[in-house]
């Protein structure tokens, strides 16, 4: 239901954009050469609303109604099961951990570590 309503909502928005762009501005009459607002006084005020302005008003009303309906349906929708932050963490599989050969991974002991070089002036082998 929400998906269908969203499709109509976007369609109404695109149709509103198209009808607004097709309309002429108020100063685009033949009297616009006399000055910005002089066309309305010279040639009279605009009469009845044209087809495009009526269709724009109807599309705007449909757009607003779908906006309100989508907001209402979105507020009533249950989103509690979709939070990915509250999902339990999965354990890392042992097969994902790289190991060398079949030997178990063991921490090196002190005897396995190489000795650091001695500082100048100290005898060799004693640190």
C-alpha positions as CSV (number, residue, x, y, z in Angstrom):
1,X,0.0,0.0,0.0
2,X,2.8,2.4,1.0
3,X,4.8,1.6,-2.2
4,X,1.8,2.3,-4.5
5,X,1.1,5.5,-2.6
6,X,4.8,6.5,-2.9
7,X,4.7,5.9,-6.7
8,X,1.7,8.2,-7.1
9,X,3.3,10.8,-4.8
10,X,6.4,11.0,-7.0
11,X,4.2,11.0,-10.2
12,X,2.2,13.9,-8.8
13,X,5.4,15.8,-8.0
14,X,6.7,15.3,-11.5
15,X,3.5,16.4,-13.1
16,X,3.4,19.5,-10.9
17,X,6.9,20.4,-12.1
18,X,5.9,19.9,-15.7
19,X,2.7,22.0,-15.5
20,X,4.5,24.8,-13.6
21,X,7.3,24.9,-16.2
22,X,4.7,25.0,-19.1
23,X,2.9,28.1,-17.8
24,X,3.8,31.6,-18.8
25,X,4.7,34.2,-16.3
26,X,2.5,37.2,-15.6
27,X,4.8,39.6,-17.4
28,X,5.1,37.5,-20.5
29,X,2.1,39.1,-22.3
30,X,2.4,41.4,-25.3
31,X,2.4,44.5,-23.0
32,X,5.5,43.4,-21.2
33,X,7.5,45.7,-23.4
34,X,5.9,48.7,-21.7
35,X,7.3,47.7,-18.3
36,X,7.2,45.0,-15.8
37,X,3.7,45.2,-14.4
38,X,2.2,47.6,-17.0
39,X,0.8,44.7,-19.1
40,X,-1.9,44.1,-16.5
41,X,-3.1,47.7,-16.5
42,X,-2.9,48.3,-20.3
43,X,-4.5,45.0,-21.5
44,X,-6.6,44.3,-18.4
45,X,-6.3,41.8,-15.7
46,X,-6.1,38.2,-16.4
47,X,-9.5,36.6,-16.8
48,X,-10.4,33.1,-15.8
49,X,-7.8,30.7,-14.8
50,X,-6.3,28.7,-17.6
51,X,-6.3,24.9,-17.9
52,X,-2.7,24.6,-16.7
53,X,-3.3,26.6,-13.6
54,X,-6.4,24.6,-12.7
55,X,-4.5,21.3,-13.3
56,X,-1.6,22.6,-11.2
57,X,-4.1,23.3,-8.3
58,X,-5.6,19.9,-8.6
59,X,-2.2,18.2,-8.7
60,X,-1.1,20.2,-5.7
61,X,-4.1,19.1,-3.7
62,X,-3.4,15.5,-4.7
63,X,0.2,15.9,-3.8
64,X,-0.6,17.3,-0.3
65,X,-3.2,14.6,0.4
66,X,-0.7,11.8,-0.5
67,X,1.9,13.6,1.7
68,X,-0.5,13.6,4.7
69,X,-1.5,10.0,4.0
70,X,2.1,8.8,3.7
71,X,3.0,10.6,6.9
72,X,0.0,8.9,8.7
73,X,0.8,5.5,7.4
74,X,4.5,5.9,8.2
75,X,3.8,6.8,11.8
76,X,1.6,3.7,12.3
77,X,4.1,1.3,10.7
78,X,6.0,-0.9,13.2
79,X,9.8,-0.5,12.7
80,X,10.9,-2.1,15.9
81,X,12.2,-5.3,14.2
82,X,14.4,-3.6,11.7
83,X,17.1,-2.0,13.9
84,X,20.4,-3.4,12.8
85,X,22.2,-1.9,15.8
86,X,20.3,-4.2,18.2
87,X,20.9,-7.4,16.2
88,X,23.0,-10.0,18.1
89,X,26.6,-10.2,17.0
90,X,27.6,-13.4,15.3
91,X,30.6,-15.3,16.5
92,X,33.7,-15.4,14.3
93,X,34.2,-18.8,12.8
94,X,37.5,-20.5,13.6
95,X,37.9,-21.3,9.9
96,X,38.1,-17.6,9.2
97,X,41.1,-17.1,11.5
98,X,44.3,-17.8,9.4
99,X,46.8,-20.1,11.1
100,X,50.2,-21.4,10.1
101,X,49.9,-25.1,9.2
102,X,48.2,-27.4,11.6
103,X,50.1,-26.3,14.7
104,X,48.1,-24.3,17.3
105,X,48.8,-20.6,17.6
106,X,51.0,-20.1,20.6
107,X,52.4,-16.9,22.0
108,X,56.2,-16.8,21.8
109,X,58.1,-17.2,25.0
110,X,60.9,-14.9,26.2
111,X,63.6,-17.4,25.1
112,X,62.2,-17.4,21.6
113,X,62.6,-13.6,21.2
114,X,65.9,-12.3,19.8
115,X,68.1,-10.3,22.2
116,X,68.3,-6.6,21.5
117,X,71.7,-5.2,20.5
118,X,73.8,-4.0,23.4
119,X,74.6,-0.4,23.9
120,X,78.1,0.9,23.3
121,X,80.3,0.6,26.3
122,X,78.5,-2.5,27.8
123,X,80.0,-6.0,27.6
124,X,78.5,-8.4,25.2
125,X,75.9,-10.9,26.4
126,X,74.9,-9.0,29.6
127,X,72.0,-6.5,29.6
